């Protein structure tokens, strides 16, 4: 799987699932902490659930518990690597 495509698709999914329509994928930096104020996304726990469900829908990958989620869903880069590793096996 192409990592750049995964990153772009994840950004689109976050924008759609979290209803952040004033953002474009290009507005989200690959290395910014998604749940930090510096991202500008203002994501909360409901958004975390939406992201988790979106990943399952798009890629068939599941994040176990909230600890796994916090470990994996930190940046677009780490999230894309997780998806790639899960899909490439």
DSSP file (Angstrom, degrees, kcal/mol; ACC not computed):
  #  RESIDUE AA STRUCTURE BP1 BP2  ACC     N-H-->O    O-->H-N    N-H-->O    O-->H-N    TCO  KAPPA ALPHA  PHI   PSI    X-CA   Y-CA   Z-CA
    1    1 A X              0   0    0      0, 0.0     2,-0.6     0, 0.0     3,-0.0   0.000 360.0 360.0 360.0 141.6    0.0    0.0    0.0
    2    2 A X     >  -     0   0    0      1,-0.2     4,-2.2     2,-0.0     3,-0.2  -0.671 360.0-151.9 -80.4 119.1    1.2    3.5   -0.8
    3    3 A X  H  > S+     0   0    0     -2,-0.6     4,-2.4     1,-0.2     5,-0.2   0.842  93.8  54.1 -63.2 -35.9    1.8    5.4    2.4
    4    4 A X  H  > S+     0   0    0      2,-0.2     4,-2.2     1,-0.2    -1,-0.2   0.892 109.4  48.3 -67.3 -38.0    1.1    8.8    0.8
    5    5 A X  H  > S+     0   0    0      2,-0.2     4,-2.8    -3,-0.2     5,-0.2   0.906 110.4  51.7 -66.3 -41.8   -2.3    7.6   -0.4
    6    6 A X  H  X S+     0   0    0     -4,-2.2     4,-2.6     2,-0.2     5,-0.2   0.934 109.9  49.6 -59.8 -46.3   -3.1    6.2    3.0
    7    7 A X  H  X S+     0   0    0     -4,-2.4     4,-2.3     2,-0.2    -2,-0.2   0.935 112.8  46.5 -58.8 -47.6   -2.2    9.5    4.7
    8    8 A X  H  X S+     0   0    0     -4,-2.2     4,-2.4     1,-0.2    -1,-0.2   0.929 113.3  48.6 -61.7 -45.6   -4.4   11.5    2.2
    9    9 A X  H  X S+     0   0    0     -4,-2.8     4,-2.4     1,-0.2    -1,-0.2   0.883 110.6  51.0 -63.9 -38.9   -7.3    9.1    2.6
   10   10 A X  H  X S+     0   0    0     -4,-2.6     4,-2.7    -5,-0.2    -1,-0.2   0.911 109.4  50.8 -64.9 -41.5   -7.1    9.2    6.4
   11   11 A X  H  X S+     0   0    0     -4,-2.3     4,-2.4    -5,-0.2    -2,-0.2   0.931 111.1  48.0 -61.5 -44.9   -7.1   13.0    6.3
   12   12 A X  H  X S+     0   0    0     -4,-2.4     4,-2.4     1,-0.2    -2,-0.2   0.907 111.8  50.5 -60.7 -41.9  -10.2   12.9    4.1
   13   13 A X  H  X S+     0   0    0     -4,-2.4     4,-3.5     2,-0.2     5,-0.4   0.912 109.8  49.6 -63.6 -43.5  -11.9   10.4    6.4
   14   14 A X  H  X S+     0   0    0     -4,-2.7     4,-2.2     1,-0.2     6,-0.3   0.927 111.2  49.6 -61.7 -44.8  -11.1   12.5    9.5
   15   15 A X  H  <>S+     0   0    0     -4,-2.4     5,-2.4    -5,-0.2    -1,-0.2   0.924 118.8  38.7 -60.0 -44.6  -12.6   15.6    7.8
   16   16 A X  H ><5S+     0   0    0     -4,-2.4     3,-1.1     3,-0.2    -2,-0.2   0.962 119.6  43.0 -72.2 -53.0  -15.7   13.8    6.8
   17   17 A X  H 3<5S+     0   0    0     -4,-3.5    -3,-0.2     1,-0.3    -2,-0.2   0.824 120.4  41.9 -66.5 -32.3  -16.3   11.6    9.9
   18   18 A X  T 3<5S-     0   0    0     -4,-2.2    -1,-0.3    -5,-0.4    -2,-0.2   0.336 108.4-122.7 -98.5   6.3  -15.5   14.5   12.4
   19   19 A X  T < 5 +     0   0    0     -3,-1.1     2,-0.4    -4,-0.2    -3,-0.2   0.912  58.0 150.4  53.7  50.4  -17.4   17.0   10.3
   20   20 A X    > < +     0   0    0     -5,-2.4     3,-2.2    -6,-0.3    -1,-0.2  -0.481   8.2 158.3-105.7  57.5  -14.5   19.4    9.9
   21   21 A X  T 3   +     0   0    0     -2,-0.4    -1,-0.2     1,-0.3    -5,-0.1   0.620  62.7  67.3 -64.3 -14.9  -15.7   20.7    6.6
   22   22 A X  T 3  S+     0   0    0     -3,-0.2     2,-0.3    -7,-0.1    -1,-0.3   0.442  93.2  77.7 -85.3   2.7  -13.7   23.9    6.8
   23   23 A X    <   -     0   0    0     -3,-2.2     2,-0.3    -8,-0.1    -3,-0.0  -0.796  63.4-157.1-107.7 153.5  -10.5   21.8    6.5
   24   24 A X    >   -     0   0    0     -2,-0.3     3,-2.0     1,-0.1     4,-0.5  -0.872  35.9-108.4-116.8 157.2   -8.9   20.2    3.4
   25   25 A X  G >  S+     0   0    0     -2,-0.3     3,-1.4     1,-0.3    -1,-0.1   0.866 120.3  60.0 -53.1 -35.7   -6.5   17.3    3.5
   26   26 A X  G 3  S+     0   0    0      1,-0.3    -1,-0.3     3,-0.0   -18,-0.0   0.705  95.7  63.4 -66.5 -18.8   -3.7   19.6    2.6
   27   27 A X  G <  S+     0   0    0     -3,-2.0     2,-0.7     2,-0.1    -1,-0.3   0.633  87.7  81.0 -79.9 -13.8   -4.4   21.7    5.8
   28   28 A X  S <  S-     0   0    0     -3,-1.4     2,-0.2    -4,-0.5   -17,-0.1  -0.846  77.0-139.6-102.2 116.0   -3.5   18.8    8.1
   29   29 A X    >   -     0   0    0     -2,-0.7     3,-0.9     1,-0.1    47,-0.5  -0.466  11.3-132.2 -72.4 141.4    0.2   18.3    8.7
   30   30 A X  T 3  S+     0   0    0      1,-0.2    47,-2.6    -2,-0.2    46,-0.4   0.775 103.8  40.3 -63.9 -27.6    1.4   14.7    8.8
   31   31 A X  T 3  S+     0   0    0     45,-0.2     2,-0.3    44,-0.2    -1,-0.2   0.317  85.5 112.6-109.7   7.7    3.4   15.2   12.0
   32   32 A X  S <  S-     0   0    0     -3,-0.9     2,-0.6     1,-0.1    44,-0.4  -0.608  78.5-106.9 -82.1 140.7    1.0   17.4   14.1
   33   33 A X    >   -     0   0    0     -2,-0.3     3,-1.7     1,-0.2     6,-0.4  -0.554  30.1-149.7 -65.8 114.9   -0.5   15.9   17.2
   34   34 A X  T 3  S+     0   0    0     40,-3.0     9,-0.5    -2,-0.6     7,-0.2   0.838  91.3  43.9 -60.7 -37.4   -4.1   15.4   16.1
   35   35 A X  T 3  S+     0   0    0     39,-0.3    -1,-0.3    38,-0.2     2,-0.3   0.160  95.6  98.3 -98.3  19.5   -5.7   15.8   19.5
   36   36 A X  S X  S-     0   0    0     -3,-1.7     3,-1.6     1,-0.1     4,-0.5  -0.719  83.4-117.2-101.5 156.2   -3.6   18.8   20.5
   37   37 A X  G >  S+     0   0    0     -2,-0.3     3,-1.1     1,-0.3     5,-0.1   0.808 110.8  68.5 -59.0 -28.7   -4.7   22.4   20.3
   38   38 A X  G 3  S+     0   0    0      1,-0.2    -1,-0.3     2,-0.1    -4,-0.1   0.708  88.1  65.0 -67.4 -18.3   -1.9   23.1   17.8
   39   39 A X  G <  S-     0   0    0     -3,-1.6    -1,-0.2    -6,-0.4    -2,-0.2   0.802  92.5-144.9 -73.2 -26.5   -3.7   20.9   15.2
   40   40 A X  S <  S+     0   0    0     -3,-1.1    -3,-0.1    -4,-0.5    -2,-0.1   0.406  72.9 106.9  78.5  -4.5   -6.6   23.3   15.0
   41   41 A X  S    S-     0   0    0     -5,-0.4    -4,-0.1    -7,-0.2    -6,-0.1   0.734  70.4-147.4 -79.8 -22.9   -8.9   20.4   14.5
   42   42 A X        -     0   0    0     -6,-0.4     2,-0.2     1,-0.2    -7,-0.1   0.932  27.7-177.0  54.0  50.9  -10.4   20.6   18.0
   43   43 A X        -     0   0    0     -9,-0.5     2,-0.2    -7,-0.2    -1,-0.2  -0.529   4.7-177.3 -79.7 145.3  -11.0   16.8   18.1
   44   44 A X     >  -     0   0    0     -2,-0.2     4,-2.0     0, 0.0     3,-0.2  -0.619  46.3 -76.7-129.3-170.0  -12.6   15.3   21.2
   45   45 A X  H  > S+     0   0    0      1,-0.2     4,-1.9     2,-0.2     5,-0.1   0.835 128.7  53.6 -65.3 -32.8  -13.5   11.8   22.4
   46   46 A X  H  > S+     0   0    0      2,-0.2     4,-2.1     1,-0.2    -1,-0.2   0.879 108.3  50.7 -67.0 -36.1  -16.5   11.5   20.0
   47   47 A X  H  > S+     0   0    0      2,-0.2     4,-2.8     1,-0.2    -2,-0.2   0.878 106.0  56.4 -65.7 -36.9  -14.2   12.4   17.2
   48   48 A X  H  X S+     0   0    0     -4,-2.0     4,-2.4     1,-0.2    -2,-0.2   0.917 108.4  46.9 -60.1 -43.1  -11.8    9.6   18.4
   49   49 A X  H  X S+     0   0    0     -4,-1.9     4,-2.5     2,-0.2    -1,-0.2   0.911 111.5  50.8 -64.0 -42.8  -14.7    7.1   18.2
   50   50 A X  H  X S+     0   0    0     -4,-2.1     4,-2.4     2,-0.2    -2,-0.2   0.895 111.2  48.7 -62.3 -40.4  -15.6    8.4   14.7
   51   51 A X  H  X S+     0   0    0     -4,-2.8     4,-2.5     2,-0.2    -2,-0.2   0.928 111.0  50.1 -64.8 -45.5  -11.9    8.0   13.6
   52   52 A X  H  X S+     0   0    0     -4,-2.4     4,-1.8     1,-0.2    -2,-0.2   0.918 113.6  45.0 -59.5 -45.0  -11.8    4.5   15.0
   53   53 A X  H  X S+     0   0    0     -4,-2.5     4,-2.3     1,-0.2    -1,-0.2   0.875 111.4  53.9 -67.5 -37.5  -15.0    3.5   13.2
   54   54 A X  H  X S+     0   0    0     -4,-2.4     4,-2.9    -5,-0.2     5,-0.3   0.890 107.4  50.6 -63.2 -40.0  -13.8    5.2   10.0
   55   55 A X  H  X>S+     0   0    0     -4,-2.5     4,-2.6     2,-0.2     6,-1.0   0.893 110.5  49.5 -64.4 -39.8  -10.6    3.2   10.1
   56   56 A X  H  X5S+     0   0    0     -4,-1.8     4,-1.3     4,-0.2    -2,-0.2   0.915 114.1  45.4 -65.6 -41.6  -12.5    0.0   10.5
   57   57 A X  H  <5S+     0   0    0     -4,-2.3    -2,-0.2     2,-0.2    -1,-0.2   0.931 120.7  37.9 -66.0 -46.7  -14.8    0.9    7.6
   58   58 A X  H  <5S+     0   0    0     -4,-2.9    -2,-0.2    -5,-0.2    -3,-0.2   0.905 137.2  11.2 -73.3 -43.3  -12.0    2.0    5.2
   59   59 A X  H  <5S-     0   0    0     -4,-2.6    -3,-0.2    -5,-0.3    -2,-0.2   0.501  90.0-120.4-120.3  -7.8   -9.3   -0.5    6.0
   60   60 A X     << +     0   0    0     -4,-1.3     2,-0.4    -5,-0.7    -4,-0.2   0.712  66.9 138.2  71.6  18.4  -10.8   -3.2    8.2
   61   61 A X        -     0   0    0     -6,-1.0     2,-0.4    -9,-0.1    -1,-0.3  -0.780  38.4-155.2 -99.7 143.9   -8.4   -2.5   11.0
   62   62 A X        -     0   0    0     -2,-0.4     2,-0.6    -3,-0.1    -9,-0.1  -0.931   9.3-146.8-118.7 139.5   -9.4   -2.4   14.6
   63   63 A X        -     0   0    0     -2,-0.4     6,-0.1     1,-0.2    -7,-0.0  -0.929  20.2-144.3-101.6 124.6   -7.9   -0.5   17.5
   64   64 A X        -     0   0    0     -2,-0.6    -1,-0.2     2,-0.0     2,-0.1   0.949  59.5 -14.7 -55.4 -91.1   -8.3   -2.5   20.6
   65   65 A X  S  > S-     0   0    0      1,-0.0     4,-2.4     0, 0.0     5,-0.1  -0.436  78.1 -86.3-111.0-175.8   -8.9   -0.3   23.6
   66   66 A X  H  > S+     0   0    0      1,-0.2     4,-2.5     2,-0.2     5,-0.2   0.803 125.6  57.7 -64.9 -28.0   -8.4    3.4   24.4
   67   67 A X  H  > S+     0   0    0      2,-0.2     4,-1.7     1,-0.2    -1,-0.2   0.928 108.1  46.0 -67.0 -44.3   -4.8    2.8   25.3
   68   68 A X  H  > S+     0   0    0      2,-0.2     4,-2.4     1,-0.2     5,-0.3   0.921 112.0  52.7 -60.3 -44.0   -4.1    1.3   21.9
   69   69 A X  H  X S+     0   0    0     -4,-2.4     4,-3.2     1,-0.2    -2,-0.2   0.938 109.2  47.4 -59.3 -48.5   -6.0    4.2   20.3
   70   70 A X  H  < S+     0   0    0     -4,-2.5    -1,-0.2     1,-0.2    -2,-0.2   0.824 113.3  50.1 -63.8 -30.8   -3.9    6.9   22.2
   71   71 A X  H  < S+     0   0    0     -4,-1.7    -1,-0.2    -5,-0.2     3,-0.2   0.882 122.0  30.5 -73.7 -38.5   -0.7    5.1   21.2
   72   72 A X  H >< S+     0   0    0     -4,-2.4     2,-1.8     1,-0.2     3,-0.6   0.884 110.5  62.0 -90.1 -43.2   -1.6    4.8   17.5
   73   73 A X  T 3<  +     0   0    0     -4,-3.2    -1,-0.2    -5,-0.3   -38,-0.2  -0.511  69.4 106.3 -91.7  71.9   -3.7    7.9   16.8
   74   74 A X  T 3  S+     0   0    0     -2,-1.8   -40,-3.0     1,-0.5   -39,-0.3   0.745  86.2   2.5-109.0 -47.2   -1.2   10.6   17.6
   75   75 A X  S <> S-     0   0    0     -3,-0.6     4,-2.3   -42,-0.2    -1,-0.5  -0.900  70.4-111.7-135.0 164.1   -0.3   11.9   14.1
   76   76 A X  H  > S+     0   0    0    -47,-0.5     4,-2.9   -44,-0.4     5,-0.2   0.907 118.3  56.0 -60.6 -41.3   -1.3   11.2   10.6
   77   77 A X  H  > S+     0   0    0    -47,-2.6     4,-2.2     1,-0.2    -1,-0.2   0.940 110.7  41.9 -57.5 -50.9    2.1    9.7   10.0
   78   78 A X  H  > S+     0   0    0    -48,-0.3     4,-2.2     1,-0.2    -1,-0.2   0.881 114.9  51.1 -67.1 -37.7    1.9    7.2   12.8
   79   79 A X  H  X S+     0   0    0     -4,-2.3     4,-2.3     2,-0.2    -1,-0.2   0.916 110.5  48.4 -65.5 -43.4   -1.7    6.3   12.0
   80   80 A X  H  X S+     0   0    0     -4,-2.9     4,-2.7     2,-0.2    -2,-0.2   0.890 110.8  51.2 -64.8 -39.7   -0.8    5.7    8.3
   81   81 A X  H  X S+     0   0    0     -4,-2.2     4,-2.8    -5,-0.2     5,-0.2   0.907 109.2  51.3 -63.2 -41.6    2.1    3.5    9.4
   82   82 A X  H  X S+     0   0    0     -4,-2.2     4,-2.5     2,-0.2    -2,-0.2   0.942 112.1  45.8 -59.8 -48.5   -0.2    1.5   11.6
   83   83 A X  H  X S+     0   0    0     -4,-2.3     4,-2.6     2,-0.2     5,-0.3   0.932 113.5  49.6 -60.8 -46.5   -2.7    0.9    8.8
   84   84 A X  H  X S+     0   0    0     -4,-2.7     4,-2.9     1,-0.2     5,-0.3   0.924 112.2  47.7 -60.2 -45.7    0.1    0.0    6.3
   85   85 A X  H  X S+     0   0    0     -4,-2.8     4,-1.2     1,-0.2    -1,-0.2   0.900 113.3  48.1 -63.0 -41.0    1.6   -2.5    8.8
   86   86 A X  H  < S+     0   0    0     -4,-2.5    -2,-0.2    -5,-0.2    -1,-0.2   0.904 117.4  41.4 -65.9 -41.4   -1.8   -4.0    9.5
   87   87 A X  H  < S+     0   0    0     -4,-2.6    -2,-0.2     1,-0.2    -1,-0.2   0.847 115.7  48.0 -77.7 -34.9   -2.7   -4.4    5.8
   88   88 A X  H  <        0   0    0     -4,-2.9    -1,-0.2    -5,-0.3    -2,-0.2   0.675 360.0 360.0 -80.3 -16.5    0.8   -5.5    4.6
   89   89 A X     <        0   0    0     -4,-1.2    -3,-0.1    -5,-0.3    -4,-0.1   0.448 360.0 360.0  70.8 360.0    0.8   -8.1    7.5
